[in-house]
Amino acid sequence: MLCNGTSDRMLDALAKSVLEATKKDYKKKSRVEGKSQEGWLVMDFGDVVVHLFSPDQREHYDLEELWSDGKVLLKVQ
């Protein structure tokens, strides 16, 4: 999963929300790597990996291009 956050505070809030929801609903724990101040957080849940980016980091790493042959499961705008 790839997601943008437009500020450090938003990236932290997104990470917290994902962690709380997956722990509550799926009993899954994750380790978070990266820092919101650096513009990229990675959360690994085993079957699912969540990337939270600042807009400039998302554009720079362009993971959508890397995974362009992959199947899109959900797209939210």
Buried (B, 14 or more C-beta within 10 A) or exposed (E): EBBBBEEBEBBBBBBEEBBEEBEEEEEBEBEBEBEBEEBBBBBEBEEBEBBBBBEEBBEEBEEEEEEEEEEEEEEEE
